[in-house]
Amino acid sequence: MAYTEEELKKELETKEYEYGFYTDIESDTFPVGLNEEIVIAISKKKEEPEWMTQWRLEAFRIWESMEEPTWANVHYEKPDFQKISYYSAPKSADPNKTLDDVDPDLLEMYRKLGISVDEQKKLQNVAVDIVVDSVSVATTFKKTLAEKGIIFMPISEAIKEHPELVKKYIGSVVPQKDNFYAALNSAVFTDGSFCYIPKGVRCPMELSTYFRINQAGTGQFERTLLIADEDSYVSYLEGCTAPSRDENQLHAAVVELIALDGAEIKYSTVQNWFPGNSEGKGGVFNFVTKRAICEKNAKVSWTQVETGSAVTWKYPSCILKGDNSIGEFYSIAVTNNYQQADTGTKMIHLGKNTKSTIISKGISAGKSQNSYRGLVQINSRADGARNFSQCDSLLMGNECGAHTFPYIEAKNKTAMIEHEATTSKIGEDQIFYCNQRGIDTEKAIALIVNGFSKEVLNKLPMEFAVEAQKLLEISLEGSVG
Amino acid sequence: MLKIKDLHASVDDKEILRGINLEVKAGEVHAIMGPNGSGKSTLASVIAGNERFEVTQGSIELSGEDLEEVSPEERAHKGVFLSFQYPVEIPGVSVTNFMKTAINESRKAKGLEDMPAKDMLKLIREKSELLEIDRKFLSRSLNEGFSGGEKKRNEIFQMAMLEPKVAILDETDSGLDIDALRIVASGVNKLKSKDNAVILITHYQRLLEYIVPDFVHVLHNGKIVKSGGKELALELEEKGYDWLKQETAV
């Protein structure tokens, strides 16, 4: 039988988060609370050099003087930063271990997540770094990559092994004082991925990081630093999941991308943190700062599929510093139930003939609120800068909201800026049309949503696109009113 | 094949169909004519299972099976096809992808594997030639930016792909110029066989010059007020509907 609105709602409520399992791995967790001692203790635990400890402390002092931002179109109970534990590591993690030594429970967890850390990945040509709670557990393919001079390792190791690179670039795109969450991250980050692609090297495989929060009452603050040296190329994937819990979990990451002259970085994210249950309880608070700097003729593409988190606050941005540099942002943000997303991008045009493209697709269902917030800024010296923005919203039902906040600041008369926006709703007539052709309602929604998101899905690497499509289907099953 | 008995249906408590009786056998073509608002499109929607309409009385049987508890998609799997009067747009979903999904969903319901890509391509090639459809057209988003004629032709293309038992063509002729009408009609004629049936819903005699019906029914106020052979359509063309309205009022 075709669905009535009531039936659909009911079904939607019973749809459970697919990745909501908890793996019982012994872990080493710090007491809750944040002060200078904790910051120093984290640094010590990671056996960091003194300059890093000082950098963290500097960040902590800045953070203390800052206020949590309130301008985003999201409403939530502010996390109590003194009730969070800032370090949680699976006890059996030892950076010197090979894959064979990895805790079988951990491996089982990867299996549930659909990640295979072994030969399968070799076939798929993906090198993976996995961060569970706060610690990087396994980095595959180190050797293959090393032959090309590519460095891909947990940032905690890079701090020790390549201090000159880390010291030079960390905080160069997102300084400690950038914003409240970035400052917090700078003080307490425990791990993340580090990647360096040497001059003229095309990275032969997709690099990938999986983040997962496992332990209750912990925050995850990972830090990713990716440097593409002159004329190099890399495609980087990032996936995220968390178990379902009643309390909100905090995730405040910082990602810095550096694309030197002529380099190209593709950075793709499929974010599937626990979104909270159907009453809006629990879920991850996702406050992330992602930014890239593009030197001359460099190109950075951000592609993101955001289906999870209770609250998302995230604006992957590009500073188009060098002449002829290109910034791209392709985004699909799905919100359902009580989820709130305030996401978008900033394109800062500093160099001449810089180009940026923004394609944002927002899909809202249930009682959720989905906002696009974007800034296109053309500096006075940026002659011939061009931007094209397109923001489309798709609504399901009558209780959700879609909002668009485009900001444009043009200080150069030669700038060309285009902005397009549409809002549409999945209609009963579309569903019935599909039903009449033998396609059931679930499949019909998936078909319509995929059609709507196609321009962005096409930008993802193949195997990721398939996963993203599935995620869209799971997140929206039965959500047409 | 299709047996409709004393069918009553309403929308928002307003009764639209007030006791329809109709039997359509395999190999037959029936035309349903009638003035605006007589319930023609509602009848088509109700046969296809649109739940916006509530069936308050009577029954619809397909090959002896009561359709009351059968969902629209299951009706489609069993061979009911509706060519929509106003086909909807689905942006970003190509005609090919849509058809692939529709065919494979039907196959899945019958416990069959997905149709192999090679067979699918062959089928698409065959049927698009039948309806003189440019292959480029098939990669366009479903109905998005299609002209009225293109939309209708696309509906018949889908019918050709799905090979239904009972096809209901709801005002397929409206919005078609004479050339397109000829192509669509010849397509329908080629798809017609002794094993399937066609119900044409139309205002005008014009379509019936190309697809010749075995029976013509006149719908007025939610009831079939007159049935006859193809000559009834000509009579309607000549005299309009008013004489029938008066006749039924008496």
Interface residues (C-beta under 8 A of the other chain):
Chain A: M1 A2 T4 S424 G427 E428 D429 Q430 F432 Y433 C434 N435 Q436 R437 G438 I439 D440 T441 K443 L447 I448 N450 G451 F452 S453 K454 E455
Chain B: A48 G49 N50 E51 R52 E69 S71 P72 E73 R75 A76 H77 V80 F81 L82 F84 P87 V88 I90 P91 G92 V93 N97 F98 T101 A102 I103 E105 S106 A109 S141 Q158 L162
